[in-house]
Amino acid sequence: MEKVPREQGHQQGLIVGLGCGSGILEEEVSREGYEAVGVDYSEALIAIARQRCPQERFTVGSVMDFDILPCLAVTAVGEVLNYRFDERHRLENLLPLFERGV
């Protein structure tokens, strides 16, 4: 894991994972001493994430509904912002999503 938060002087804090899947990145974040919170549509993947990182918080749901808490960083790895089965995943809805964590 790249040590960007530490390089910016943050030794601890929250990292939010949008579309966290099975929690692979959150496991690394946790291992590095940061707190991780994740959200994903898939109940099965969230179950795996909870097993992988029982000390962290995971939610089943849409990134469009997720309350982004004040944090050091927000991750969105893969196609999470392109989900076509959720009609809210349109360009005009992404800017407000990004502004929620500010």
WOCOR-V363153 format. One record per pair of residues at least 4 apart in sequence whose ideal C-beta (glycine too) atoms are under 6 Angstrom apart, sorted by the first residue. I is the first residue (numbers start at 1). J is the second residue. D is the distance in Angstrom with one decimal. If there is no record, write none. Layout:
{{I;J;D} {I;J;D}}
This chain:
{{1;28;4.5} {1;32;5.7} {3;7;5.5} {5;10;4.1} {5;72;4.8} {10;72;5.3} {12;33;6.0} {13;34;5.9} {13;72;4.1} {14;35;4.7} {14;71;4.1} {15;29;4.7} {15;34;5.1} {15;36;5.4} {15;72;5.9} {15;73;5.1} {16;37;5.2} {16;68;5.7} {16;71;4.9} {16;74;4.7} {17;25;5.9} {17;26;5.3} {17;38;3.8} {17;75;5.0} {18;63;4.3} {18;76;4.3} {18;80;5.5} {19;40;5.7} {19;76;5.8} {19;80;2.6} {20;26;5.6} {20;38;3.0} {20;40;5.1} {20;49;6.0} {21;40;5.6} {21;45;4.8} {22;45;4.9} {22;48;4.1} {22;49;5.4} {23;27;5.6} {23;49;2.9} {23;52;4.5} {23;53;5.2} {26;36;3.8} {26;38;5.1} {26;53;5.4} {26;56;5.7} {27;52;5.2} {27;53;5.3} {29;34;4.8} {29;36;4.5} {30;36;5.2} {30;53;5.2} {30;56;5.7} {36;56;4.4} {37;57;4.8} {38;49;6.0} {38;58;4.8} {39;59;4.6} {39;61;5.6} {39;63;5.9} {39;66;4.4} {40;45;5.3} {40;46;5.5} {43;60;5.1} {46;58;4.9} {46;60;4.9} {49;58;4.8} {50;58;5.4} {61;65;5.5} {62;86;5.9} {64;88;4.7} {68;100;4.6} {68;101;4.0} {74;101;5.1} {76;80;5.1} {76;81;5.7} {83;89;4.9} {88;93;5.3}}
